[in-house]
Amino acid sequence: MNADHVADGPTHVHGTVEILSGAAPIESENIGTALDRLHDDTEKAPLDVDGREPTEEEKATLRKVAGTIPWISWVLCVAEVAERASYYGASQVFNDFMQFPLPKGGNGSGAVPKSNPNGHAGALNQGLQFASAFSTLFTFLAYVFPILGAYIADTRLGRFKTIILGVVIGAVAHVIMIGGAAPSLLKAGKGLAPFIVSFFTLAIGAGIFKPNVAPIVADQYKDQRQLIKTLKSGEKVIVDPETTIQRVFLIFYAAVNVGAFFAIATTYTEKYVGFWLSFLLPGIVYFLLPFLLLSIYKKIINKKPQGSEIVNFFKIIWASLRYNKFQVWKKDFWSAATPTKLSERGVQVGWTDRAVLDVQRTMEACVIFLYFPVYNINDGGVGAVQSNQGASMTNNGAPTDLLGNFNPLVIIAVAPVLSHGLYPLLARYGIKFGPIRRMTFGFMLAAISGAIGAIVQWRVYETSPCGYQASTCDDVSSINIWWQIPNVALGAISELFCNVTAYELAYSRSPPHLKSVVFALFLFTTALSSALGEILIPAIADPHLIWVWGGPAIALFVQTIVFWIRHHKLDDDVYMLEQDTPTHSQARLSHSDTVEENVVRDVEKA
């Protein structure tokens, strides 16, 4: 099967683009040949004209550069800044709010008294395990609900309206959270109930918002083919959609962390003013979000929902599981769900054989996402362990959550270095640094980060007045909290190689009608990490905290070796990404009998 061709719908294709980092739906040679003919006029264009497609020789010799990012994508990134400022600004102080009691001699709103700069801000006094469990639960819910958000977007409302729905739910959560942190309620011991309500509501709103914003940012870039461009220097280059999408997601991820950086303000306000202000500040930013989104409503490229496509996506998966008796290792696993095979069983379905191939290719790409749960628990530690470690160290008046907030600062600083420095430099010298290489490098950085966390924890135990009971000690270790920086910085840098690359793969490997779904599936790996963290909650206690850091680091190191061995060849594959095709489940292929047979054979081969 020739992997250099993509499948067509029933009529025509508006553009294709060569992608080195993704697997698009692939169809038979017949359709590929038909697509080649569609571009005959373009290929015959004069070779000295900018804007034409490159020849094969030019593809092999010319440097690839990013295209111009539409201004509307920048505005949507600003919207992401506001939403993430809300999410991280509030959730960053959850640990202290839940774990510690109201400080003695404080103002009753959770702030420490001036006479105790090394004290902990707190409110609910529920303890470390409760705080770790609910912090992990919040992350779990915020990354499970994206599946619901993707379903609503792709079947009912479309991405933009679903984003608005998520924003409205989040706004309600902020109002409840601000009111529930009032000093009068905290002093009366009645702060838990409103906090729990706002806790779950904010997770739902964030989950509905999250899977739709990244795809809609990338959707604004409309040029879907490689094109020749001559720079002012006279150098002829290829404007490459893959490189452009890579830059779009680096910028998007930096925007995520600009919002996350807002949490530094809330960690200081919790300690010196009170939790009501820590919840109010992100709320103010969030309340501006609907006005920003509504101001660009008429200018945005907003793809309409595809109705039954996502439903068929899950039906195809279920049919494959059911008729293979859940034997997922079978070579012809996906062919069992093709209408051709199902009709032999007397089962009639509403999708085509091509739709099955779409699901197969998408799910094969999603296998890579399964490596992320172990990676995620190395990035910042399990549950509240990083915050707890900081609380056991000398902080000289700095909030115990402060160092965790250097994660976004590092990302903001390093993202442009990669986007405009390292990656273009590697491209200029022809050094391949494909998605698997990037993710492998990022995984290794995270493993080293976790190992450093274990070493710091060991030193905390060794220098604490209470020894290996440092978490419950009234005094702190002589180790300064700033020793958390290497752990935080390496984890942050690893995200730019792992998470951003996963965003690229989720976008480039999925059919147009499944992009939100694939993003939701990637985000769901964070929920799996949280579930894994929940399993580890009983171990998050003295004197076992060294292994809470070191165990996941060792697991990630071993996993990274397996990841490279199994997937390194993907960096050498060439795929074609189709961006504008009719919906596949409703398609009736023009070469019906021949093409249907070829697609079934392709499914059985893969």
Secondary structure, DSSP 4 states (H G I P E B T S, - for coil): --TT-----SS--S-EEEESS-------HHHHHHHHHHTHHHHTS-TT-TTSPPPHHHHHHSPEE--PPPHHHHHHHHHHHHHHHHHHHHHTTHHHHHHSBPPTTS-SSSPPPTT-TT----BB---HHHHHHHHHHHHHHHHHHHHHHHHHIIIII-HHHHHHHHHHHHHHHHHHHHHHT-HHHHHTT--HHHHHHHHHHHHHHHHHHHHHHHHHHHHT----S-EEEE-TTS-EEEE-HHHHHHHHHHHHHHHHHHHHTTHHHHHHHHHHT-HHHHHHHHHHHHHTHHHHHHHTTTTS--PPP-TTHHHHHHHHHHHHHHHTTT-TT-TTTGGGGSHHHHHHTT---SS-HHHHHHHHHHHHHHGGGGGHHHHHHHSS-STTHHHHHHHTSB-TT--TTTGGGHHHHHHHHHHHHIIIIIHHHHHHTT----HHHHHHHHHHHHHHHHHHHHHHHHHHHHHSTTGGGGGG-SS--SSBGGGGHHHHHHHHHHHHHHHHHHHHHHHHSS-GGGHHHHHHHHHHHHHHHHHHHHHHGGG-STT-HHHHHHHHHHHHHHHHHHHHHHHGGGGG--EEEE-S---STT---TTHHHHHHHHHHHHHH-
